[in-house]
């Protein structure tokens, strides 16, 4: 059973930065794709960024492209999300997710997101609040 624990959330002013981390245990982390999602109050959970198991492929939502960077440290079993130029609309609970497939295909972002949402493992989330 894999366990994912997010950290690094908090309150920050617009234009500021935060770095989220997700520590994984209980499974071979290095061969699994990872992702970050977020859910704002009253809204559905949405995709933020994903990174392939090897780290050589990344995808970002248009709303965060150029501001957020996802990275993976297989030696430390962590995936991080560096968030710069934060906006009030980035306020949400941020979740990390692990792809159930070992060395899962990342050629289709849609299929990867479907796998993450349906059979992926999820953390409990960390709150990010951006004040204006």
The 8 nearest C-alpha neighbors of each residue, nearest first, counted from 0:
[[1, 25, 2, 26, 24, 120, 3, 23],
 [0, 2, 25, 26, 24, 3, 23, 120],
 [1, 3, 24, 23, 25, 0, 4, 122],
 [4, 2, 122, 23, 22, 21, 121, 5],
 [3, 5, 22, 21, 122, 2, 23, 6],
 [6, 4, 21, 20, 124, 125, 122, 22],
 [7, 5, 20, 19, 8, 125, 21, 4],
 [8, 6, 19, 18, 20, 9, 17, 5],
 [7, 9, 127, 126, 125, 6, 19, 17],
 [8, 10, 127, 128, 126, 11, 7, 17],
 [9, 11, 128, 129, 127, 12, 8, 130],
 [12, 10, 129, 15, 130, 128, 9, 13],
 [13, 11, 130, 129, 15, 131, 14, 10],
 [12, 14, 86, 85, 131, 15, 130, 129],
 [13, 15, 84, 85, 12, 86, 16, 83],
 [14, 16, 13, 84, 85, 12, 11, 83],
 [17, 15, 83, 82, 85, 84, 14, 18],
 [18, 16, 82, 81, 19, 83, 7, 15],
 [17, 19, 81, 80, 82, 7, 20, 79],
 [18, 20, 7, 80, 79, 6, 8, 81],
 [21, 19, 79, 6, 5, 78, 7, 80],
 [20, 22, 5, 78, 4, 77, 79, 3],
 [23, 21, 77, 4, 3, 76, 5, 20],
 [24, 22, 3, 76, 2, 77, 21, 4],
 [25, 23, 2, 1, 26, 3, 22, 76],
 [24, 26, 1, 0, 2, 23, 27, 28],
 [27, 25, 1, 28, 24, 0, 23, 2],
 [26, 28, 29, 30, 25, 31, 24, 76],
 [27, 29, 30, 26, 31, 76, 73, 23],
 [28, 30, 73, 27, 31, 52, 76, 53],
 [31, 29, 52, 102, 28, 101, 27, 32],
 [32, 30, 52, 101, 102, 28, 98, 29],
 [31, 33, 52, 51, 98, 50, 97, 103],
 [34, 32, 97, 50, 49, 96, 98, 31],
 [33, 35, 49, 96, 95, 48, 50, 97],
 [36, 34, 95, 48, 47, 94, 49, 96],
 [35, 37, 46, 47, 94, 45, 93, 95],
 [38, 36, 93, 92, 45, 44, 91, 94],
 [37, 39, 44, 91, 92, 43, 45, 42],
 [38, 40, 91, 42, 41, 92, 90, 37],
 [41, 39, 42, 38, 91, 43, 92, 90],
 [42, 40, 39, 43, 38, 44, 91, 92],
 [43, 41, 39, 40, 38, 44, 45, 91],
 [44, 42, 38, 45, 41, 39, 40, 37],
 [43, 45, 38, 37, 42, 36, 46, 39],
 [46, 44, 37, 36, 43, 38, 47, 42],
 [45, 47, 36, 48, 60, 35, 37, 44],
 [46, 48, 36, 60, 35, 59, 45, 37],
 [49, 47, 59, 35, 58, 34, 46, 60],
 [50, 48, 34, 58, 57, 33, 35, 59],
 [51, 49, 57, 33, 56, 54, 32, 34],
 [50, 52, 32, 54, 56, 53, 55, 57],
 [51, 53, 32, 31, 30, 54, 29, 102],
 [54, 52, 51, 55, 30, 29, 56, 32],
 [53, 55, 51, 52, 56, 50, 71, 70],
 [54, 56, 53, 51, 57, 50, 52, 70],
 [57, 55, 51, 54, 50, 58, 53, 105],
 [56, 58, 50, 49, 51, 55, 59, 48],
 [59, 57, 49, 48, 50, 60, 56, 108],
 [60, 58, 48, 64, 47, 61, 63, 49],
 [59, 61, 47, 62, 63, 64, 48, 46],
 [62, 60, 64, 63, 59, 47, 65, 58],
 [61, 63, 60, 64, 59, 47, 66, 65],
 [64, 62, 66, 61, 67, 60, 65, 59],
 [65, 63, 61, 66, 59, 62, 60, 67],
 [64, 66, 67, 63, 68, 61, 83, 59],
 [65, 67, 83, 63, 64, 84, 82, 68],
 [68, 66, 82, 81, 63, 65, 83, 64],
 [69, 67, 81, 80, 70, 82, 66, 65],
 [70, 68, 80, 79, 81, 48, 50, 67],
 [69, 71, 79, 78, 80, 68, 72, 50],
 [72, 70, 78, 77, 73, 79, 54, 69],
 [73, 71, 77, 75, 74, 76, 78, 70],
 [72, 74, 76, 29, 75, 71, 77, 28],
 [73, 75, 72, 76, 29, 77, 71, 28],
 [74, 76, 73, 77, 72, 22, 71, 23],
 [77, 75, 73, 23, 74, 28, 72, 22],
 [78, 76, 22, 72, 21, 75, 71, 23],
 [77, 79, 71, 21, 70, 20, 72, 22],
 [80, 78, 20, 70, 19, 69, 21, 71],
 [79, 81, 69, 19, 68, 18, 82, 20],
 [82, 80, 18, 68, 67, 17, 19, 69],
 [81, 83, 67, 17, 16, 18, 66, 80],
 [82, 84, 16, 66, 85, 67, 15, 81],
 [85, 83, 14, 15, 66, 16, 86, 13],
 [86, 84, 14, 13, 83, 15, 16, 89],
 [85, 87, 13, 88, 89, 129, 14, 84],
 [88, 86, 129, 89, 90, 130, 131, 13],
 [87, 89, 86, 90, 129, 91, 85, 39],
 [90, 88, 87, 86, 91, 85, 129, 128],
 [89, 91, 128, 88, 127, 129, 87, 39],
 [92, 90, 39, 38, 127, 37, 126, 93],
 [91, 93, 126, 38, 125, 37, 124, 127],
 [92, 94, 37, 124, 125, 36, 91, 126],
 [95, 93, 124, 36, 35, 37, 122, 96],
 [94, 96, 35, 34, 122, 121, 36, 21],
 [95, 97, 121, 34, 120, 33, 119, 35],
 [96, 98, 33, 120, 119, 32, 99, 34],
 [99, 97, 119, 32, 115, 100, 31, 33],
 [98, 100, 119, 118, 97, 101, 120, 31],
 [101, 99, 103, 98, 102, 31, 32, 114],
 [100, 102, 103, 31, 30, 99, 98, 32],
 [103, 101, 30, 31, 100, 52, 104, 32],
 [104, 102, 100, 101, 105, 32, 31, 98],
 [103, 105, 106, 102, 111, 107, 100, 51],
 [104, 106, 107, 111, 108, 103, 51, 56],
 [105, 107, 104, 108, 111, 110, 56, 109],
 [108, 106, 109, 105, 110, 111, 104, 112],
 [107, 109, 111, 110, 112, 105, 106, 58],
 [110, 108, 112, 107, 111, 113, 114, 106],
 [111, 109, 113, 107, 112, 108, 114, 105],
 [110, 112, 108, 114, 113, 109, 105, 115],
 [113, 111, 115, 109, 114, 110, 116, 108],
 [112, 114, 110, 116, 111, 115, 117, 109],
 [115, 113, 111, 117, 112, 116, 118, 119],
 [114, 116, 119, 112, 98, 113, 117, 118],
 [115, 117, 113, 114, 119, 112, 118, 96],
 [116, 118, 114, 115, 113, 119, 112, 120],
 [119, 117, 114, 115, 116, 99, 120, 98],
 [118, 120, 115, 98, 99, 97, 116, 117],
 [119, 121, 97, 96, 118, 98, 99, 1],
 [122, 120, 96, 95, 3, 119, 97, 123],
 [121, 123, 3, 4, 124, 95, 94, 5],
 [124, 122, 94, 121, 4, 125, 5, 3],
 [123, 125, 94, 93, 122, 92, 5, 126],
 [124, 126, 93, 8, 92, 5, 6, 127],
 [127, 125, 92, 8, 91, 9, 93, 128],
 [126, 128, 8, 9, 90, 91, 92, 10],
 [129, 127, 90, 10, 9, 11, 130, 126],
 [130, 128, 87, 11, 12, 90, 13, 10],
 [129, 131, 12, 87, 13, 11, 128, 10],
 [130, 13, 87, 12, 129, 86, 14, 11]]
